[in-house]
Amino acid sequence: MLNCNLRILHIIFVFMLSACGAETDPKVAFNKGDYETAYKLWRPIAEQGDAEAQNYMGIIYYLGLGVNRDYTKALNWYEKAAKAGYADGQRNYGDMLHFGRGTKKDNYQAYKWYFAAFQGGNKGAGKQIEVIAASGNLSPNQQLHAKIEANEFILDESKRFMSHDTYINK
């Protein structure tokens, strides 16, 4: 009986130790507010080209979560995620361009990235497209060309913008 109780205590002890171990899932660490751990876990994944991890690195630098706030680094990570076709990264990259954070303000490029994000499934980017269009800072022709340029970064071909200009060699 004593031997059985010792085994049970041993199993409980091992289980408790494993539960106290360091977090290995960067999303879990991020959502728990353990940003230093999330940063350490996301960084190598982002450097290997994972677009979601690159977007999270942008968020971490943009907000200064566990690191010093750095808009330039955030912009660079968002750009990588955006160019990989990651809709949330495209939206975030568009925000940086639209508001001039870490770079010069550029409504044309912001519109392009918002359009790619919206077509990729980021519904919030649709409101930003409307804001830029309503501002009068881009002509309808500029909006058309921004959509055409966005096609390169829209992964689902059925969501790409089609226009007669799409077929013009530039």
C-alpha positions as CSV (number, residue, x, y, z in Angstrom):
1,M,0.0,0.0,0.0
2,L,2.8,2.4,0.9
3,N,4.6,1.5,-2.4
4,C,1.4,2.3,-4.4
5,N,0.9,5.6,-2.6
6,L,4.5,6.6,-3.4
7,R,3.9,5.8,-7.1
8,I,0.8,7.9,-7.1
9,L,2.7,10.8,-5.4
10,H,5.6,10.4,-7.9
11,I,3.2,10.6,-10.9
12,I,1.5,13.7,-9.4
13,F,4.9,15.3,-8.8
14,V,6.1,14.6,-12.3
15,F,2.8,16.0,-13.7
16,M,3.1,19.1,-11.6
17,L,6.7,19.7,-12.7
18,S,5.8,19.4,-16.3
19,A,2.9,21.8,-15.9
20,C,5.4,24.3,-14.4
21,G,7.7,24.1,-17.4
22,A,8.4,26.9,-19.7
23,E,5.8,27.6,-22.4
24,T,6.6,26.3,-25.8
25,D,3.6,27.6,-27.8
26,P,4.2,31.3,-28.8
27,K,0.5,32.0,-29.2
28,V,-0.3,30.7,-25.7
29,A,2.6,32.8,-24.2
30,F,1.4,35.9,-26.1
31,N,-2.2,35.4,-25.1
32,K,-1.1,35.0,-21.4
33,G,0.8,38.2,-21.6
34,D,4.2,36.5,-21.4
35,Y,5.6,38.7,-24.2
36,E,9.3,37.9,-23.6
37,T,8.7,34.2,-24.0
38,A,6.4,34.8,-27.0
39,Y,9.2,37.0,-28.6
40,K,11.8,34.3,-28.0
41,L,9.5,31.6,-29.5
42,W,8.2,33.6,-32.5
43,R,11.5,35.1,-33.6
44,P,13.2,31.9,-35.0
45,I,9.9,30.9,-36.6
46,A,9.6,34.3,-38.2
47,E,13.2,34.3,-39.4
48,Q,12.4,31.0,-41.2
49,G,9.7,32.7,-43.2
50,D,6.5,31.9,-41.3
51,A,4.1,34.8,-42.2
52,E,2.0,34.5,-39.1
53,A,5.1,34.6,-36.9
54,Q,6.3,37.6,-38.8
55,N,3.1,39.4,-38.2
56,Y,3.3,38.7,-34.5
57,M,6.9,40.0,-34.5
58,G,5.4,43.2,-36.0
59,I,2.8,43.4,-33.3
60,I,5.4,42.9,-30.6
61,Y,7.6,45.7,-31.9
62,Y,4.7,48.0,-32.8
63,L,3.3,47.8,-29.3
64,G,6.6,47.4,-27.4
65,L,5.6,44.1,-25.8
66,G,8.6,42.7,-24.0
67,V,10.9,44.8,-26.3
68,N,11.4,48.5,-26.9
69,R,8.7,49.9,-29.2
70,D,10.3,50.2,-32.7
71,Y,8.1,51.2,-35.6
72,T,10.8,50.6,-38.1
73,K,11.3,47.0,-37.0
74,A,7.5,46.5,-36.8
75,L,7.2,47.9,-40.4
76,N,9.9,45.4,-41.6
77,W,8.2,42.4,-40.0
78,Y,4.7,43.4,-41.3
79,E,6.1,43.9,-44.8
80,K,7.5,40.3,-44.8
81,A,4.2,38.9,-43.6
82,A,2.3,41.1,-46.2
83,K,4.4,40.1,-49.1
84,A,4.0,36.4,-48.1
85,G,0.2,36.9,-48.6
86,Y,-0.8,36.9,-44.9
87,A,-4.0,39.0,-44.7
88,D,-3.5,40.3,-41.2
89,G,0.1,41.3,-42.0
90,Q,-1.2,43.1,-45.1
91,R,-3.7,45.0,-43.0
92,N,-1.0,45.9,-40.4
93,Y,1.4,46.9,-43.1
94,G,-1.3,49.1,-44.7
95,D,-1.8,50.8,-41.4
96,M,1.8,51.6,-41.1
97,L,1.8,53.1,-44.5
98,H,-1.5,54.9,-44.1
99,F,-0.5,56.6,-40.8
100,G,3.2,57.0,-41.6
101,R,4.5,54.9,-38.8
102,G,8.1,53.8,-39.4
103,T,7.9,55.2,-42.9
104,K,6.6,58.1,-44.9
105,K,2.8,58.2,-45.2
106,D,1.7,56.7,-48.5
107,N,-2.0,56.4,-49.3
108,Y,-1.5,54.7,-52.6
109,Q,0.6,51.9,-51.1
110,A,-1.7,51.7,-48.0
111,Y,-4.7,51.3,-50.3
112,K,-3.0,48.5,-52.2
113,W,-2.2,46.6,-49.0
114,Y,-5.7,47.1,-47.6
115,F,-7.2,45.8,-50.8
116,A,-5.0,42.7,-50.7
117,A,-5.8,42.2,-47.0
118,F,-9.6,42.5,-47.6
119,Q,-9.5,40.1,-50.5
120,G,-7.5,37.7,-48.3
121,G,-10.2,37.8,-45.7
122,N,-9.4,40.6,-43.3
123,K,-12.8,42.4,-43.2
124,G,-11.5,45.3,-41.2
125,A,-9.3,46.4,-44.1
126,G,-12.5,47.1,-46.1
127,K,-13.3,50.1,-43.8
128,Q,-9.8,51.4,-44.4
129,I,-10.3,51.1,-48.2
130,E,-13.4,53.2,-47.8
131,V,-11.7,55.8,-45.7
132,I,-8.9,56.3,-48.2
133,A,-11.3,56.4,-51.2
134,A,-13.5,58.9,-49.4
135,S,-10.6,61.1,-48.5
136,G,-10.1,62.2,-52.1
137,N,-6.4,61.6,-51.9
138,L,-6.5,58.9,-54.6
139,S,-8.2,59.2,-57.9
140,P,-10.4,56.4,-59.2
141,N,-7.6,55.6,-61.7
142,Q,-5.0,55.3,-58.9
143,Q,-7.4,53.1,-56.9
144,L,-7.7,50.8,-60.0
145,H,-4.0,50.5,-60.4
146,A,-3.4,49.9,-56.7
147,K,-5.9,47.0,-56.9
148,I,-4.1,45.6,-59.9
149,E,-0.8,45.8,-58.1
150,A,-2.3,44.1,-55.1
151,N,-3.1,41.0,-57.2
152,E,0.5,39.9,-56.8
153,F,-0.1,39.4,-53.1
154,I,-3.6,37.9,-53.1
155,L,-3.0,34.1,-52.8
156,D,-6.5,33.0,-53.8
157,E,-6.6,33.7,-57.6
158,S,-10.4,33.8,-57.6
159,K,-10.2,36.9,-55.3
160,R,-7.8,38.9,-57.5
161,F,-9.1,42.1,-59.2
162,M,-9.8,41.8,-62.9
163,S,-9.8,44.7,-65.2
164,H,-8.8,45.4,-68.8
165,D,-5.7,47.1,-67.3
166,T,-4.7,43.8,-65.7
167,Y,-3.5,42.6,-69.1
168,I,-1.5,45.7,-70.0
169,N,2.2,45.2,-69.9
170,K,3.9,48.0,-68.0
